[in-house]
Amino acid sequence: MDEKDSDQLQFRGQDAIECKNFVAALIKLAFTQGKQRDDQWIADFAATCMADDALVWWSALDEEVQGSWKLLRQAMLSEYGSMFCGGSGEEAENFVRAVSRKL
């Protein structure tokens, strides 16, 4: 990923797929920059990629979460990640029934 690609990296907070793709792209970018173990650098870079609803969401986070990629990544996946990744309404209904039986 070159500098142009990193300038185009954005997270708008649209859905789980966008979130997972953003996280994966950011991990790759950090690796290419030799920053894969630099928790704060990745979090700071991620902040520059926030836009639209994600920027509003990010702005409301605690400073500790904003400054740690580990915490930010968990918060992003919790907020925007899907609980169900099935392919149809029927699969979703089966999933809900299975979970309900276990409660």
Sine and cosine of phi, psi and omega as CSV:
sin_phi,cos_phi,sin_psi,cos_psi,sin_omega,cos_omega
0.00,0.00,0.85,-0.52,-0.01,-1.00
-1.00,-0.04,-0.03,-1.00,-0.08,-1.00
-0.87,0.49,-0.62,0.79,0.02,-1.00
-0.88,0.48,-0.69,0.72,0.02,-1.00
-0.88,0.47,-0.66,0.75,-0.02,-1.00
-0.93,0.38,-0.51,0.86,0.06,-1.00
-0.93,0.36,-0.43,0.90,-0.03,-1.00
-1.00,-0.01,-0.15,0.99,-0.03,-1.00
-0.94,0.35,0.87,-0.50,0.03,-1.00
-0.67,-0.75,0.47,-0.88,0.13,-0.99
-0.80,-0.60,0.87,-0.49,-0.07,-1.00
-0.98,-0.21,-0.20,0.98,-0.01,-1.00
0.98,0.20,0.59,0.81,-0.06,-1.00
-0.98,0.19,-0.74,0.67,-0.07,-1.00
-0.22,-0.98,-0.03,-1.00,-0.06,-1.00
-0.90,0.43,-0.63,0.78,-0.03,-1.00
-0.90,0.43,-0.72,0.70,0.04,-1.00
-0.87,0.50,-0.66,0.75,-0.01,-1.00
-0.88,0.47,-0.76,0.66,-0.01,-1.00
-0.90,0.44,-0.64,0.77,0.05,-1.00
-0.91,0.42,-0.63,0.77,0.02,-1.00
-0.90,0.43,-0.73,0.68,0.01,-1.00
-0.85,0.52,-0.73,0.69,0.00,-1.00
-0.89,0.45,-0.69,0.73,0.00,-1.00
-0.91,0.42,-0.62,0.79,0.00,-1.00
-0.93,0.36,-0.61,0.80,0.06,-1.00
-0.89,0.46,-0.69,0.72,0.04,-1.00
-0.89,0.45,-0.69,0.73,0.02,-1.00
-0.87,0.48,-0.72,0.70,0.01,-1.00
-0.86,0.50,-0.64,0.77,0.02,-1.00
-0.90,0.44,-0.71,0.71,-0.02,-1.00
-0.91,0.41,-0.42,0.91,0.02,-1.00
-1.00,-0.02,-0.01,1.00,-0.04,-1.00
0.95,0.33,0.43,0.90,-0.08,-1.00
-0.90,-0.44,0.28,0.96,-0.10,-0.99
-0.88,0.48,-0.34,0.94,0.02,-1.00
-0.97,-0.25,0.08,1.00,-0.06,-1.00
-0.99,-0.12,1.00,0.07,-0.09,-1.00
-0.80,0.60,-0.72,0.69,-0.05,-1.00
-0.94,0.34,-0.66,0.75,0.00,-1.00
-0.86,0.50,-0.70,0.71,-0.02,-1.00
-0.91,0.42,-0.67,0.74,0.02,-1.00
-0.89,0.45,-0.68,0.74,0.02,-1.00
-0.90,0.44,-0.66,0.75,0.03,-1.00
-0.91,0.41,-0.67,0.74,0.02,-1.00
-0.84,0.55,-0.62,0.79,0.01,-1.00
-0.86,0.51,-0.57,0.82,0.00,-1.00
-0.96,0.30,-0.22,0.98,-0.04,-1.00
-0.99,-0.13,-0.13,0.99,-0.04,-1.00
-0.95,0.30,0.66,-0.75,0.02,-1.00
-0.53,-0.85,0.33,-0.94,0.10,-1.00
0.80,0.60,-0.75,-0.66,-0.05,-1.00
-0.87,0.49,-0.57,0.82,0.00,-1.00
-0.91,0.41,-0.58,0.82,0.03,-1.00
-0.91,0.40,-0.66,0.75,0.04,-1.00
-0.89,0.46,-0.71,0.70,0.01,-1.00
-0.88,0.48,-0.73,0.68,-0.02,-1.00
-0.87,0.49,-0.65,0.76,-0.02,-1.00
-0.88,0.47,-0.44,0.90,-0.02,-1.00
-1.00,0.05,-0.12,0.99,-0.01,-1.00
-0.96,0.29,0.43,-0.90,0.11,-0.99
-0.88,0.47,0.49,-0.87,0.01,-1.00
-0.86,0.52,-0.57,0.82,0.02,-1.00
-0.88,0.48,-0.67,0.74,0.01,-1.00
-0.94,0.34,-0.66,0.75,0.02,-1.00
-0.87,0.50,-0.53,0.85,-0.10,-1.00
-1.00,-0.08,0.06,1.00,-0.03,-1.00
-0.76,-0.65,0.88,-0.48,0.02,-1.00
-0.88,0.48,-0.61,0.79,0.00,-1.00
-0.86,0.50,-0.74,0.67,-0.01,-1.00
-0.95,0.31,-0.63,0.77,0.00,-1.00
-0.91,0.42,-0.70,0.72,0.02,-1.00
-0.86,0.51,-0.70,0.71,0.02,-1.00
-0.89,0.46,-0.67,0.74,0.00,-1.00
-0.91,0.42,-0.65,0.76,0.01,-1.00
-0.89,0.45,-0.74,0.67,-0.03,-1.00
-0.92,0.39,-0.52,0.85,0.06,-1.00
-0.94,0.34,-0.68,0.74,-0.03,-1.00
-0.96,0.27,-0.71,0.71,-0.16,-0.99
-0.95,-0.32,-0.25,0.97,0.00,-1.00
-0.95,0.30,0.51,-0.86,-0.01,-1.00
-1.00,0.00,0.50,-0.87,0.08,-1.00
-0.99,0.12,-0.44,0.90,-0.02,-1.00
-0.81,-0.59,0.75,-0.66,-0.03,-1.00
-0.86,-0.51,0.58,0.82,0.00,-1.00
-0.98,0.20,0.06,-1.00,-0.09,-1.00
-0.97,-0.25,-0.13,0.99,-0.06,-1.00
-0.51,-0.86,0.24,-0.97,0.06,-1.00
-0.89,0.46,-0.60,0.80,0.02,-1.00
-0.90,0.45,-0.67,0.74,0.04,-1.00
-0.88,0.47,-0.63,0.77,0.01,-1.00
-0.90,0.43,-0.70,0.72,0.03,-1.00
-0.88,0.48,-0.69,0.72,0.04,-1.00
-0.88,0.48,-0.64,0.76,0.03,-1.00
-0.89,0.46,-0.73,0.68,-0.01,-1.00
-0.89,0.46,-0.67,0.74,0.04,-1.00
-0.88,0.48,-0.69,0.72,-0.01,-1.00
-0.89,0.45,-0.67,0.74,0.01,-1.00
-0.92,0.38,-0.68,0.74,-0.01,-1.00
-0.87,0.49,-0.61,0.79,0.01,-1.00
-0.89,0.45,-0.51,0.86,-0.04,-1.00
-0.99,0.15,-0.21,0.98,-0.02,-1.00
-0.99,0.14,0.00,0.00,0.00,0.00
